Amino acid sequence: MNNNGVTNNTNQVVPTAQPAAVSQQPQVVATTPVAQTAPVPATQAPVDQPTVVSIESLVPNASALQAQAPLVVPQQQPQVTQAQPVQPQVQAPVISNEPVLVPMTEPPQQIIRPVEVRRSKLTPILLVLVLVLIGYIVYTTKTNQTQINDLIYKCSPINASKEAKEIDKNSPLVQRLYNIVETNIREDVAQTEFNDSYKAYLVLRQMGKSSFYDSNCNMFSDSAMEPYKCDGISNFYPKAFSEEDYLLKWKEIFGENTKPYLGSIKLKNECIGGYQYIEGRHEFVEGYCDKQSATTFKVEKSIKKVTSTRNTIIITEEVRYKENESMSLPDYLKNGYYIYTFRLDINYNYVLVSKEYQSKY
């Protein structure tokens, strides 16, 4: 109410009553500023809608009064934004293949129970079976080894049996082998000892005529093979054969695995043989000997028997020497049996292994 007894009604902002659970912003109604702003009593009852009354209808000079009145700017209430409840993000559990170590406050207590030892009835049976199995393995191993040995010795075309079997002494194989070792009386008088020089002489006898060729005395040493000489001998033209042909024939007679003898080829007591090995030429060169090599002794030789055992052939030679009236036999010429052993080598060739003497009486 003013001084003139007129009640001034202004636009009032009456908030609408809201339930306590829901918070809303107040509705703001803009009004024309007046000289005084009457506050709304706190005890005023809320209304549903504000009543708007025109000031001009009540106060004729309201516009002039409004212009003179100071402008009152109402304080703007801050806008309150209702905070939305933050819902926690639920993350899916991460499954890992790694083991999770869970600490234990106290180790689990192990209950130790006494183990009852029971004797199985199957133990003696298993022991017997093991012994039988071991015996079977040993027996099988020996049997297989025997079969392998039999197969090895079956390479012999003569006899694959363990027992000695007598074969025909006139067969081509026996005659060919005997031809290698058979010697005459002059050769026996010269030497009967079965050493390297004797073997080399047996090889020399088996060299074919095509292996010999005309040569010369170059690098021949007279002192190395007395009484053989080469230089200064009239009407003497030495022969020679190559080292290659000699080695091939050596392997054929004595086997692939034997060490060949490379040296002078001559027998001990007579001028028989007479080929000197010259290493620088890789040849065996013939020498000349002027001593007489005739003898008046005689000998009778024959094959007593021939036996074959697996891959071995044994030729037994019976020998009987005869002395003359003026000279007795040398001690190294012995009557009796000479046993020659041949064995099949890796080249399926029977090679000479040994020569042994056996007394007849």
Secondary structure, DSSP 8 states (H G I E B T S, - for coil): --TTS--------------TT-------------S------TT----SS-----HHHH-TTHHHHHHHS---------------------------SS------SS--------------TTHHHHHHHHHHHHHHHHHHHHHHHHHHHHHHHTT-SS--SSS-EE--TTSHHHHHHHHHH---HHHHHH----SHHHHHHHHHHH--GGG-EE---TT--SGGGTT-B-TT-TT---EEEEHHHHHHHHHHHH-TTS----S-EE-SSSS-EEEEEETTTTEEEE-B--S------EEEEEEEEEEEETTEEEEEEEEEEE--SS----TT---EEEEEEEEE-TTS-EEEEEEEEE---
